[in-house]
């Protein structure tokens, strides 16, 4: 499918990759320099990641609390994702009632930040109730195609407390719930409808696929980045 490179969404994802790859390369270098595996480790931009050399165990309540705090509040990536998506909304003039300029961008940034906060809270709470995994689990498979497919799949399935793969309902609940509360809570009257909820939720579900791919190919990204810096 052809996607025009001059569209606002294309520019956003290109900017996302340009900014994210060096950041993740530095983060993976720091991770590999440590001998201990931190099962609640949260990267700067990509959430919680369990290295593939680690032995998977279901999360404890305390580990869930740490991951939620570090990934949803004590992390600069929380601000970055809101700045980026607000910039895309600004470029699309969405919603039009908020107009342009700094005031319009501020409202869009605040809206995205609050929407993501709601999404994270709903996802963390429902995952805890169901006993579902919230971390990205690196693939033990080989080959670009298999690893990329696995990275995309992790946005739609996750493990339960018995280690069995299940539909990632908490992520869907979070995206739909956060979007619904935002649309009917503070969006303009003209946008309060189901289509707006689904559109926002679909976007918030699509962004993690890019992040998952960067996380999955982190070692290769780190090698390329270090070679480029020589």
N, C-alpha and C positions, 0 to 999 in steps of 0.2 A: 504494500500500500504506500503510495507516495504521500509524504507529509511535507508541505512547503517550509523551507528553512527560514523564511521571513515571517512566519506566523508567531504570535506571542507565545504559544505553548512550546514551539520548537526552540525559540530563543531561551525560554526558561530552563528547559531540560539541558540545552547546550551549556548554559551558564552553570547549572547545577553540577554537571560533570566536570567542567573546568575547575570549579572551586573544590569539589568533593574529592577528586582523585589525589591531589597532593596532600590534603588533610588526612585522608585515610592511609596513604602511604606512610606518613609520619606516625600515625597511631599504631599501625601494624608493626612498625619497627620497635616502638616502645613495648608492645605486647610480647614480641619474641625475645626481648632482652630480659624478660622476667622468667624465672624458673617455676614460679608458682602459677597455677591456673586459677584465675578468679572467676568463679561461676556466676558472679553478679556484675561482671565488668560491662560498662556501657561506653561505647565509642562516642566521639564528639558529635557525629552527625547521624549515625546509623542505628542507634538503639543498642540493645544488649545482644551480645554475640557469644556463643559457646564454641571454642576452638574444636576442630575435628579430632585432635589428639586427646581431648578430655573424654572421660567416661560419663555418659549421660545419666543423670539421676533426676527424679522429679523435684521441683522446687519446693522449698519449705516456705512457710508463711513469712518468716523473717527475710528470706531471700527475695520474695516477691515485693515486700515493702521496700527493700533497698533498690531493686531494679526500677520500681515505679518512681521513686523519688529522684533517682539519678537520671533516668531517661526522660521524665516529664517536666522536671523543674530545675534540677541542678546540672544543667547541660546547655551550652551555647547553641547546640543544634536546634533547640526548641524555638529560639528567636530566629535562627536562620531560615527554618522552614516557613515561618510566618512571614518574614520579610519577602521571601521569594514568591510565595503564592499570592501575597498582597500586591506585589509588583505585577504579576500576571493579571490579577483582577483589575488593577489600575489601567493596564494597557488595553484591556477589553472594555473598560468603563463599566464594570459590573459590580454592583448594581448601578444603573445610570443615575438614580436619585442621589447618590452620594457625591456625584460630580468629580471634578479633577482637583489638582493642586495638593498641597500638603495636608489640608483638612480631610480631603477625600481619601488620601493614602493612609492617613492615621486611622480613620474609621475602618478601612479594609484590613489594616494590620491588626487592630484590636479585635475585629470580628474573627479573623483567621486564628489568632492566638487563643481566643476563648473557645472557638470550635475545636481546635486541636486538644486543648486541655480537657474538654468534655469527652472527646473521643478517647483519649488516653485513660481517663477515669473509668469510663464505661467498659473499655476493653480489659483493663486490669481487674476490675471488680468481677466481671463475668468470667474471665479466665480463672480467677481464684475459686469462684463458686463451682466451676466445672472441673477444676483440676487440670487445666490445659496449659501448655507451654507458651511462654511469651518471648523467649529468646530466639534469635536466628541460629539454627543448628547447621554448621558447615557440612557440606556433602563429603562423604567418604568415597564417592565415585570418581571416575577418571573421564577425561575428554571434555572438550569445550561444550559440545551440544548437550551432553548429559548434565553438566554442572549448571549451565544456563537455564535449562528446563527445570532443574531442581530449585534454583534460586527463584524463578517465577512461581513455581508450585508452592513454595513456602509462604506465599502471600495468601493462599487459599486453604491450606491444610496445616495442621500442627499435631503434636503428640499430646495424648492424654496422660494421666498419672501412671497408667500401666505401660506407657511407651508405644501405644498403638496410634497410627495416623488417623486423624479425624478432621472433618471440615472445620476450618478456623472460624467458628461462629463468633467468638469474642471480637475478632477484628471486624467482621461485618456489622455486628451490633454497635461497635464503637463508631464506625464511619457513618452508618445510617442514623444512629441516635444523636451523635454530635451535630450532624448536618440538620436534622429535624428540629432540634432545640434552637439552633442558630437561626434557621429560616423563619420559624414561628415566634422566636423570641425577640429578635431585633432587626431582621431584614425589613425592607420596605414592603408595604402592603401588596404591591403589584407582583412581588416575587414569592409570595407565600403560597406555594403549591407543591404538589408531589414531584413534578418534573425538576424543580430547583433542588429539592432534597436529593433526588437520584443523581443529578448532575454533579453536585458537590461531593456526594459520597463516592461516586465513581472516580473522581479526581483524587480524593484522599486515599483510595485503594490502589490507584495506579502508581503513585509516587514511590511507595515502598518496594515495588518491583525493581526500580532503578537502583535503590539503595542495596537491596539484596544482592544484585549482580555485582556491585562494587565490593561488597563484603566477601562474596564467594571467591572472587578473583583477587582478593587482597594480596596474597603472596606475589603473584605475577605483577600486580600494579606496583608493589613496593620495589621489586627488582628493577622494573622499567624506570621508576622515578629516581632511584639511586643512581642508575646508569646515566640518566639524563643530567643529573647534577654534577657529574664528574667534569 
